[in-house]
Amino acid sequence: MDGDVVRQQVAEIAEALYERTDELAAGLADAITREVRLYNSTAPVPFELVVHGCATNLRSVLSAIAAGTEFDPAPAVDLGIERARDGVPLASVMEAYRVAFRAISDAALKEVTSQPRVNGDVVRVLTTKILAAQDIFTAAMTAAYRDEQSRRLIGDESEREILIDSLLHGRLFEQWSIWEAADCLRLPAHGPYVVIAAESSVGTEALPGIESKLRSMDVFSAWQLLPDLHVGIVYVKNDKQLANVLALVSRMASNRVGVSAQFDDLRDTAQALRYARVTLRGRPDEGLRVTLFDGSILGTAAVSAPEVMVKLVAPTIECFAELTPEEREVLFETFRVWLENDGSLRTVGELLFCHPNTVRYRLHRIEQKTGRSLGRPRDVAELCLAFEVHRRLMWETENPDRPPQGR
């Protein structure tokens, strides 16, 4: 078909759709409130405003197609600014644009089929123009949204501090607010994340420039300085990236650093911070400044209620009070290695560089001190928990003057 004829027919279809703007806008708004999760569940924007936004964008798109001119995304810019001010998450606004432009394409195809002399060339040109409009308008809306949000929140450091503080202290969020927080802090909306807590002096960052250093590694994070800690929420997309993050932190740190187990929901940030803090109370791994909480059932049970657990196991730990800290650690370490190696005295001896009889003697001393038998599963379970609580929660209290290994 002749190019001029195709352009003329595309313009006629666009004009026909333009005349139905009010009808189409209502249909687009209905599709958005029905299909976009946030609009469907919380109605962040009144329906009539959704209709108005659809109509304004629709007129701009269709008039440009009808006239054969460049698209003017000014309505998308205005809408991006308005939705940022309304607090609607960017992801939801982008989803609304996707739903709306799909509905525009459907309406255009129906209009095409109502005109029998229109062929495939017209459909192709019209579809291409609508897709181009979608890209231009979505990009303009997104840029305007981010600029407004930066001006209102990220650009205001105190507001950003409040937002991070809310996550770290577990203030309740609706799901859409979690999305908003993630978007504002430049974090993905879903994990895995870890919380990193580095010991610091008052007013001093323990890991200076860490956010920009991580960003150069394609790692997203958000940091806040607390009175005793420099704390970060860090997105780690896989184990390799986590290992790289820990290696960087280890090189930068001059004091101890605690790292939570991985978690997927930003609403669990406060709990993750608690686990990261707890690792700073326990015995550090030899030769390392950075301690990663393993998230095991035993470890989680030991630290879930620190004050209660310390009080609960104190009588068992006090059975070793007459021993020096070094002697106590030898017995506790022997028990831990014995447990991890299925009770093999030979293996434990090889790992601890001592004779199996020495291992047997140490384990017997534990039985004598505590009055428990390593042949009874219940007694073994209680000792496991007691020594785990001691390692994670009581070591620092008992060794206030001993510098952590690796400093």
N, C-alpha and C positions, 0 to 999 in steps of 0.2 A: 504494500500500500504506500502511496505517496506520502512523504514526510509531512508536508503541509496538512494533508487530510488527517493524518494521525494526530498531529498537534491540535488541530481544530476539534477533533472528537474528544481528546483528553480534556481540553478546555471546557467543552460542553458538559461533560460528565462532572467535572469539578464545580461548574456553576450550578448544576442541578443539585449537587450535594450541599453547596453553600446555601441555597435557598431553604434547605431542610436543617439548617444548623441547630435551631432550638430543639427540634425532635431528636436529632442525632446526639446532641450534647447530653440530653437526659438519658439516652440509651448507654452512652459511654460511662456516665456517672453511675448508672445502675450496675454496669458490668464491673466497675472498679470496686464498689462497695460489696459486691457479691464475691469477687475472686481474690481481692487483695486481703490477706489475712488480717492486717492491722485495721483496715477500714471496716472489715466485716465484724470485728470483735469489739473495738473500742470507739469507733466513730470519732477520730481525732479532729476531723473537720466537718462542719455541718454539711448536709447533703446539698443544700442550695449553693454553697460555695464550691463544692466539687463540680456541680453543673456549670456554674459560672466559669470556672477555670477551664473546663473542657470546651465550652463554647468559644472562649477567647482564643485558645490555641487552635481550635478547629477552623475558625474564620481566617486566621493568619495562614494556615497551611493551604486551605482550599483556594483562597484568593491568589496566592502565589502560583499555584498550579494552573489556575484558570488564566492568569495573565502571562504565564511563562517567565516569571521573574525569579530572582533569588529569594530564598526563604529569609524572613525576618523573624528571628527567634525571641524578639522582645517579650512576648507574652510568657514564654518559658522562663526567661530571666526573672520576670516579676513573680511568677509562681514559685520558683525556687527560693526566692527571698522570703515570700510569705510562708511557705511550708517550714523553712528554717526557723522563722519567728514563732510558728505554731508549735514547734517541737516535734514535728513528724519526722521519724527516722528517714534518712536519705534512701535507704534500701526500699522502703515502702513507697516513696514517691517515684522511684525508678520503676518499680513493679507496676505502679498505676499508669505510667507512661507506656509501658509495654502492652498492658491490657487495652488501653485506649487506642493505640495505633493499630493493634490487631483488629479491633472493632471497626476502625476507619477503613482498613483494607477489606474487611468483610462487606461493609456498606458499599464500597466502591465496586466490588465485584458484582454485587446484586444489581447495582445501577447499570453496569456494563451489560449484564445478561438481559436487561429489559430493553436494550437497543439492538435489534437483530443485525444491523449492518456493521456492527463493531467486530473487529477480528482480533487475533492474538497479538498483533503489534501494539494495539491500543492498550491491551491488558498489561503487556510487558512494560511499556513506558509509564503507565499509571502506577504500577506496582513499584517500579524503580524510584519514581518521585516520592511516593509515600515512605519508602524505606529510607531514602535520603533525608526526608523531613524528620523521621524518627531519630536518626543519628544526630542531626543538627540540634533539634529541640531538646533531646535528652542530655546532650553534652552541655548545652547552654544552661539548662536548668541545674545540672549537677555543679557546674562551675559557680553559678550564682549562689546556690545553696551553701557550698563550702566557703565561699567568700563571706557570706553573711554569718555563717556559723563561726568562722574564724574571728570575725569582728566582735561577735557577741560573747563567745566563750573561750576559744583557744587563745585569741589575742589578749584576753583578760586573764592573766596568770592566776589571780586569786580565785576566779571561777573554776579554772582547771584544777587547782589544788583542792577545791571543795568537791569536785567530781571524783577525783582519785581517792580523796579521803572517805567519801561515801562508800566506795567499793571496798576499801581496806577495812572499814569498820562495820560492814554488813548492813547498811541501811537498806530497807526493803525497796525493791524496784519492781514495777510491772515489766513485762517482757519487752514492751516497746522502749522503755527507758534504758534497758540493758543495751538494746541495739543503738540507741542514741549515744550512750556513754562510749560504746566501742567505736562508733564512727567519729565522735569528737576526739577521742584519745588516739585515733589512727590505729586501732587494734581490730583484727577480724572479730566478727560477732560471735564466733564459736571457737573453742580451743582446738588443740590442747595449749594450756598456759602453765606457767609456774610462777610462784612468787619468790623473789630473791630478797633476802634481808641481810644487809651487811652492817656489822657493828661500826658505829661512827662516834666521833666526838660531837658535842653540841654545836649545831650550826655548820658542820663540815661534812661535805659529801665524801663518803668512804670510797666511792667509785666515780671520780670526776669525769664528766664527759661520756658516761657510759651509754646514754641513750643514742647519741650520734655515732658512737663506735659500733653499737649493735646495728644501727640502721645501715651502716656501710657494709654489714654482713647480710643485709636483707632480712634483718630480724626486727620486728615491731615491738615496742615496749613503751611503758609510761612509768615515771619515777616520782617519788616524793621523799622529802627529807623529814623524818620524825625526830623527836628529841634524842633518841639513842640509836636509831637505825637509818640507813639509806635503803629504801624499799622500792622494788620495781615489780610491775606486772609484765611478764614477758611471754610473747607468743612463740612457741617452738613447734614447728610443723612436723618434725620427726626426731628420732633419737640422735641422728647425726648432728642436726642443728643444735639440739640441747647440749651435746658434748662440746661443740664449738663455743657455745655461750659460756659453759662452765670453765672451759680452758681460758677464755678471755678474762672472766671474773677472777679466776685464780691468779692470773698474772698481775692483775691490777690491785688486788686486795692486799692490805697490810694487816688487817685484823680478820677475825673469823667471819664466815659467810654461811648462812643457812638457806637451803633451797627446799621448797615444798615438793611434794609429789605432783604429778601432772593432773590437771582438772580441766573440764570442758566448758563449764558455765561460769560466767563472770560473777554470778550471785554467790559462788563458793569462794570468792577471793578472800573474805575475812577469815574463813576457816583455814585456807591455805597459808595465810600470813601467820596464823597461830602455830601451824606445824613448822613453818620456817623458823619462827622464834624459838620453838622448843628445841630444835637441833642445836641451837647455840648454848643450851644449858647442859647438853650431854657431853660425853667424852668424844673429842674430835678424832676423825680417822687419822692414823699415823702418817705424817708427812704432808697432810693436806690442810689448806685453810678452808676449803669449801666442803660442806657436809650436805649431802642430798638425802632428804627424807624418803624412805623406800616405799611408804604407803602400804606396808604389809599389815596383815590382820593383827599380829602381835604388837607391832610398833604403834599402830593406830590405837589399839586398846590401851597401851601404856600411856599415851599422851592425851587421850580424849578428855580426861578430867584430871589434870595434873595434881591439884591439891589433894583430891580424894585418893588418887593412886599412891602418891608419896606417903600419905598417912597410913594407907592400907598395908604397904609393904615394909614400912619402917621397922616393925618388930623383927622381920626376917633379916633385914640388913644389919640391924643392931647386934645380931648374933655374932657378927664379925668385928665388933667395935674394938676388941683388944688387939686386933692385928694392925700392922702399919698399912697405909694406903697401897704400898707396893705389894705386900703379901696378899691383900684383899684382891687386887687386880689380877694377880696370878691365878687365884682360885676361880674368880669369875670368868676370866678368859679361858681357862681350861674347860670349865663347864660349857661355855658357848661353843668352843671348837668340838667338844665331845658331842654336843647336841647336833651340830651341823654335819657331823660325819657318822651319824647313825650309831653312835656308841662304840666305834672301833678304837680300842685303846692303842693299837699299833699305828693307825693313821694319825691319831691325835699326837702321839709321841713324835712321829716324824715331822708333823707341822710345827710342833712347839720345841723340837730339838731336845727331847728328853726321853727317858726309858718308859715303856708302858707301865712298869711298876710305879714310877713317879706319878704318872697320870692317875693310876688307881688310888694311890695314897692321897692325892689332892681331892679327888672326888669323895673319898671316904671322910676327909676332914669336913667337907661341905655337909655330909650327912650327919656327922657328929655335932657340928655347930648349930645346925638348924633343927635336928631331930626328925628329919625327913629322910625317906628312903628313895634312892634313884631306881629302885625296882618297882615302885608304885606309880602308875601313870598320873594320878591326881597330884602326888607330891612333885613329880617332875614338871607338870603344868604350872603349879604355883611358883616353883623356883624359876621357871622360864619367865613368867610375868614379873616376878620380883627383880630379877637381874636386869631385865629389859627396862623397867622403870628406873632402876639405879643408873644404868648406862645413859639413858636419855634425859633424865630429870634431876638426878642427885649428884652427878659427878662434879659439876661446877661448884656446888655448895660445899662439898667435901674437900675440894682442891682449889680454894680461892687464890692461892699464891702461885699456882703452877701454870706457866704459860702454855697455851694450846700448842700441840705439835704442829710444826709447819710455819709458825710465825717468824 
